[in-house]
Amino acid sequence: MKGQPMRSQIDFRRWRQNYRPIFLGYLLIFFIPYLFQAPAWRDVFEKVVPVFALFLVTYAVAYGGRSQWVTPAAWAMNLIGFLASPLGGIWTVFNIQGVAAVAGLRPRRRAVVHGVAMMATTAFVGIVRHDMWLVWGSDIFFGTLVSVNIWPRLDLAERNEALLRAQDEIGRLATLSERERIARDLHDLLGHTLTVITVRADLGARLIGPDPQRARTELEGIAATAREALREVRLAVDGMSGRSLMHEIARAEEALRHAGVAVSVDRACGDADNEAGAVLAMVVREATTNIMRHSGATACSICLLTDADRIGVRITDNGAARTLVEGGGIMGMRARLDAAGGVLDVQPQPHGGVWVTAWMALRVQKALA
C-alpha cells in the first residue's frame, strides 16, 4: 500500500533487529587460536582492536542502516576478514558475518550470488595463503549453514507480514462496509422520515385556521414520527434491522395518504422472513419516499409478489413521465439488494410513472440490510 515500505525492507529490518546480538557472538571464534598461542599485547592493541573496531562500524551499517547499504557493508566485512588473516586468529569469522548479512537480500538469487561469491573469494585467499583447508572450508560450511537457517525464518517472517497486512486490509474493508451500511440506512430512514414530517407539517399549517383539532392531530403525528425516527436511527447505528416488511408497508401507506396519494396494497402473499423482509422493507421505504418527493403522483400501488423460492415487492405510481436518474436512494437500494443476493429492477413507464420491483430469496444467509 501507498506509504508502506516494500515487503523485503520490512522483513529484513525485523530480521536484522532480531539477529544482530546473536551474530556478534560468533566473533569469539576468532580468538580460539589465542588459547594455544598467546599473541603479543602490542599486536592486539595495534592490529586486532582496530580491525574489530572497523568491523563493528560495517556491522552497524549492515544491520542498522538503510537496506541499500547492506551489500556494500557485507563485502566490507569480507575484506576485513582478509585484512585480519595475518593476525593469527580464525579470520574467516568476518567472512561468515558478511555471508550472513547478505542472506536476507531479496530476491533470493541476490543472496545466493553474493553469498557464493564471498565464500569463493575466501576460499581463494585461504588457498593462496596456504592455510589449512579447515580454515577456509569452515567459511563455506558455516556460511552455507547460516544462510540455510536464515532463509526459512525470513520466509516465515514474510508470510506473517503478509498475514498482518491482509488482516489490516480486512479490518479496513469491514470498517468501510459498515460506514456504507450506516450511510445507506440513515439516508433511507431520514429521507423518508423528514419527507413525512414535511408533508404533515405543511398540512398542519394549512389546517390551523379551518380545523384546529385536525392540525393538532397532525402535530402530534409529527412528534410521534420524530420519536420513531430517533429509535430507528439508533437501531441502524447499532447494526440492528428491527424492520418488518408489513409494518413498513403500513407506514408507507399512511405517509402516502397524508401526502394526498391514493394507495392500494395487495398483501395476499403474507410477510417475508425477518432477513429478506428487512431488505424489502427498505426498498418500500425508499421507493415511497421518492414518490412523495419527486413524482407528483396521485395514485400508488404496493404489491407483494411470490415465486417458487423468492418473495418480492413492486411499487408503482402514476406520476409524470420523466427521465429516470439513479441517485443515492436507488443506488443504495441496488447495493443493499446486491449484497444480500437480491435483484432490483427500476423501469420508467412510457405513459408516466415508475415501476420498482425487488426480489429476494425466501431465506437469506446473512442480514445485510
C-alpha angles and dihedrals in degrees: 000000000000113000094021124109120250115275095248090052093051094048096042093051091051091046092050091050092051098046104034096094093043095054093051089063090067090069089078088072088072091069098052094099089052088067089067100035117024114217125227110272090227090059090048094055097037100042115009097046094050091048092052091045090052090047092052090054092054090042091055090050093049097046103028107029135070121310094244089063095056097086097046091046092049091052088048088056088052090052091048088056089057090049090051094050094094093051097084098245130107093279095181089077088082091052091051088053089055092051090049091051094055094042091088096054119123132252094044093232089065090058091048094048095048094041094050091045091052094048091047093052091047091052090048093052091046092052092047089051090048091235118164112275089241089067098057092025089060088058091057093044098046094036090056091043093051092048094048089049094049099046099065091043091051091046089053090049090052092050091048090049091050090049092051091050090049090051090049090050092048090051091048092049091046090052091048091048091050091050090051091048092051091046092052093046094047091047091053096040099045095036092056095040096047090048090053091047091050093050094047093043090053090047092048091050091054092048099049092092106034099031114018093171092055090046090053090051090053092049091051088050090053091053091048091049091051092051091049090049091052091052092049093048089055090049091049093051090047090052095245118135099201090171127133118199093219091047090051092049090052091050091047090050091052093046093049092050091051087053091054096255118136109229132201120187128193110200096167097127097050127223130325125237115278099266100043090040092053091057094046091046090062090049090054091048096050094042094051091045089056090049092054094045106039116009106067086214124165097194136037135178129203116196129181113218132201134198134173094284103357140076125203146172131219124198119190133176138183097228125145116292109263142163108265116231116186104228130175094292098055091039089053091050091049093048092049093049093044091052091051094045095256133131130232124197120184115184127175111216121231093232096045138290134058132259116214114190125180128182129194133178112255090243122039118198094213133016107244101162 
